[in-house]
Amino acid sequence: MALMGDKARLLETGRFVHAPDDGRESGTPDGRDTVLPDQRDADMPLDVIEADAAAEASEAVTEAHHRRAAEAGDTGAMSVLGAMLLRRGDLDGAEPYLRSATAAGDRAAANNLGVLLHQRGYADEAAGWWRVAAVAGSAAAAHALGRFYRERGDEPAAEYWLRQSAESGHCLGAYALADLLEHRGDVGAERWFRAAAERGHREAAYRLARLLDDRANALGGDGVPDAEAEQWYRQAAARGHRRAALHLGTLLEERGDTQEAGRWYLTAAKGGEARAACALGFLLRDAGDEESAAEWWRRAAQDGDGNAANALGALHADRGETQTAERWYRAALDAGDVNGAYNIGLLCAEQGREGRGEQWYRRAAYAGHREAANALAIMLLQRGDSAGAEPWFSKAAEAGSVDAAFNLGILYAERGAERMAHEWYERAAAAGHTEAALQVAIVQLRDGDTKDAERNLRCAAEGGSAEAAFRLADLLDRRDGGAVERRQDDECTRWYEHAARQGHRRAQVRVGMFAAARGDVVEAARWYRAAAEAGSRNGAFNLGLLLAREGSLPEAALWWTRAAEDGHGRAALRLALLAARRGALAEGHQWCRRAVELGPPEVAERAARLREALQEELSA
């Protein structure tokens, strides 16, 4: 051992060359490098040796040749033969040859002897021989020794030897060093992941891509993938790395390139990556191929992917196959996906089994499922248990459920706790909840904060709220002085029309008024009629005015009657005047009384004077 530890003595033997190890994996049983020296390079890796040997002669002939040379005292042949037997698993046969070659100063044999002893369970003795080989310049042995120390928890020693290996150009040493540094949060990990990746290490390429991706996201990349990260994902995926293929597929799908994404998902799925099979299923479903989607989801679910099991459950639920759906939801739950419990709760609720549904909601909610907590709270609130609902709304909202935050605002508003309601509305609005933004804007308008109100109204209107669109248009309208005549491309008009197209009755009346002001009677009548048929008394009254101007008094009277019966004072006054003109004094008197009751004041005053005149005529 003293002789083997003397690096100068070993180098003097002439058994070593100064070229560094190339760090390729030998495929040994424990994954460590088994280095086979031959007459040209004492550190040539196993796969190169095998390729040369296969080109020259069969393995049996080669082994016989090395055996004869070893028996004749050839150190290199002993080392090669020992490594061949070690690779084959013949530890007893390999050990004497490796020990003899090691004693003669062969560093590759020392490394391989360490591998053999490690396989036998003699880790400390193995480490001793790895140290001998590493001191003599074996990067493979330095890598093995670094791993040994890391497994023992001696990170400083592990880093020292792994760095020796990595700086000698050893691929696996570079990867192991990067893994150690990343574990410690050391920024130097990137350099060594890159070094290993550039030498063909697919796991290093994948880890480097993840590191670059995470950094881009941390710097506010808004989900835009790092270009270099994509390059390394591609390299790792091309070398058969399943998770890299999955990440590359996800990246491409987010970009909109579903065709190439599907190819990488398929590659990963065929390699046994359940998440890729699940993602492929969603792509196929979106393309309209439900049967193929179901097949991939089934494969993924059978491999333990809860998301795929949930997708299968939803597919069968949509087909009305509730028993099969529940079975898959239960499989998802068994796989650890709490969405399965939530989905069973939804299924039970749809079937009217509220008791069972509540049990499943509770199970999911207790497991931290925020939407289940929100659904449970709604169920309790509908039952009149607001005290029981509140903590579940709070739990869901604190966990990030925007709907729960909005619902909590409603709950506090119903109790008259406006400040608390407003706080929750603001929280939901900040997360993009349309109706919450509208509620916040209403309070701001009431308080005269038109600037912030406009911002929230825009948010809600752009999110699809017809009421917000109308209120935004009304705010802009008032700011401009409430002009009746407006251009069609005016922003105020656009928001009125946006709300009107969504069926907002007041917006429909306003758009009708703008059309009438432009002289577009047909367009005005269309919007008035839409509002009137939806129950708008102002729409009915304005439609009546339009029809009366066009000479259609009978139809106008019908719409005014509908408006007056819904409480429109002006419509009642119009009906009273019509009745008086045709001599129906009693009917006119009744409509006058109705107009006086409904107002507004100027209408009530006119109706009262008309009623007195009609009363005089009736009593004459």
LINPESUL-V764462 format. One record per backbone hydrogen bond with DSSP energy under -1.0 kcal/mol. CO is the residue of the C=O (numbers start at 0). NH is the residue of the N-H. Records with the same first field share a line. If there is no record, write none. Layout:
CO=NH, NH
This chain:
0=4
2=5
4=6
5=9
6=10
7=11
10=13
27=30
40=37, 43
43=35
44=48
45=49
46=50
47=51
48=52
49=53
50=54
51=55
52=56
57=61
58=62
59=63
60=64
61=65
62=66
63=67
64=68
65=69
66=70
67=71
68=73
69=72
73=77
74=78
75=79
76=80
77=81
78=82
79=83
80=84
81=85
82=86
83=87
84=89
88=90
89=93
90=94
93=97
94=98
95=99
96=100
97=101
98=102
99=103
100=105
101=104
105=109
106=110
107=111
108=112
109=113
110=114
111=115
112=116
113=117
114=118
115=119
116=121
120=122
121=125
122=126
123=127
124=128
125=129
126=130
127=131
128=132
129=133
130=134
131=135
132=137
133=136
137=141
138=142
139=143
140=144
141=145
142=146
143=147
144=148
145=149
146=150
147=151
148=153
149=152
152=154
153=157
154=158
155=159
156=160
157=161
158=162
159=163
160=164
161=165
162=166
164=169
165=168
169=173
170=174
171=175
172=176
173=177
174=178
175=179
176=180
177=181
178=182
179=183
180=185
181=184
185=188
186=189
187=191
188=192
189=193
190=194
191=195
192=196
193=197
195=200
196=199
200=204
201=205
202=206
203=207
204=208
205=209
206=210
207=211
208=212
209=213
210=214
211=215
212=216
213=217
214=218
215=220
216=219
220=223
225=229
226=230
227=231
228=232
229=233
230=234
231=235
232=236
233=237
234=238
235=240
236=239
240=244
241=245
242=246
243=247
244=248
245=249
246=250
247=251
248=252
249=253
250=254
251=256
255=257
256=260
257=261
258=262
259=263
260=264
261=265
262=266
263=267
264=268
265=269
266=270
267=272
268=271
272=276
273=277
274=278
275=279
276=280
277=281
278=282
279=283
280=284
281=285
282=286
283=288
284=287
287=289
288=292
289=293
290=294
291=295
292=296
293=297
294=298
295=299
296=300
297=301
298=302
299=304
300=303
304=308
305=309
306=310
307=311
308=312
309=313
310=314
311=315
312=316
313=317
314=318
315=320
316=319
319=321
320=324
321=325
322=326
323=327
324=328
325=329
326=330
327=331
328=332
329=333
330=334
331=336
332=335
336=339
337=341
338=342
339=343
340=344
341=345
342=346
343=347
344=348
345=349
346=350
347=352
348=351
351=353
352=356
353=357
354=358
355=359
356=360
357=361
358=362
359=363
360=364
361=365
363=368
364=367
368=372
369=373
370=374
371=375
372=376
373=377
374=378
375=379
376=380
377=381
378=382
379=384
380=383
383=385
384=388
385=389
388=392
389=393
390=394
391=395
392=396
393=397
394=398
395=400
396=399
400=404
401=405
402=406
403=407
404=408
405=409
406=410
407=411
408=412
409=413
410=414
411=416
412=415
415=417
416=420
417=421
418=422
419=423
420=424
421=425
422=426
423=427
424=428
425=429
427=432
428=431
432=436
433=437
434=438
435=439
436=440
437=441
438=442
439=443
440=444
441=445
442=446
443=448
447=449
448=452
449=453
450=454
451=455
452=456
453=457
454=458
455=459
456=460
457=461
458=462
459=464
460=463
464=468
465=469
466=470
467=471
468=472
469=473
470=474
471=475
472=476
473=477
474=478
475=479
476=481
477=480
486=489
489=493
490=494
491=495
492=496
493=497
494=498
495=499
496=500
498=503
499=502
503=507
504=508
505=509
506=510
507=511
508=512
509=513
510=514
511=515
512=516
513=517
514=519
518=520
519=523
520=524
521=525
522=526
523=527
524=528
525=529
526=530
527=531
528=532
529=533
530=535
531=534
535=539
536=540
537=541
538=542
539=543
540=544
541=545
542=546
543=547
544=548
545=549
546=551
547=550
551=555
552=556
553=557
554=558
555=559
556=560
557=561
558=562
559=563
560=564
561=565
562=567
563=566
567=571
568=572
569=573
570=574
571=575
572=576
573=577
574=578
575=579
576=580
577=581
578=583
582=584
583=587
584=588
585=589
586=590
587=591
588=592
589=593
590=594
591=595
592=596
593=597
594=598
599=603
600=604
601=605
602=606
603=607
604=608
605=609
606=610
607=611
608=612
609=613
610=614
611=615
612=616
613=617
614=618
